[in-house]
Amino acid sequence: MGDIDIYGLFLPPLLIMAVLAWALSALLRRGLRATGAYGLIWHPPLFDFALYVLVLSGLAALWSQMS
């Protein structure tokens, strides 16, 4: 896996995936809060972290399949 060049700024792919995973997990959290699913969750910050890790690992798996 090489670096990604954005106008002369070389970024590691994991950094880009981490930012994208943060945005996707924020959208998922907003949707879960709107549906009231957080009322069933015992420890919301721990759930949020686990959701972020799952989204990030899913993006990394997709990235490895594409390259």
Number of C-alpha atoms within 10 A of each C-alpha: 9 8 11 14 11 8 6 7 9 11 13 13 15 15 11 12 18 18 12 15 22 18 14 16 21 15 12 16 19 12 12 13 12 10 10 11 11 14 11 8 11 9 10 13 10 11 14 15 13 13 19 21 16 14 21 21 15 14 17 17 11 11 14 10 8 7 6
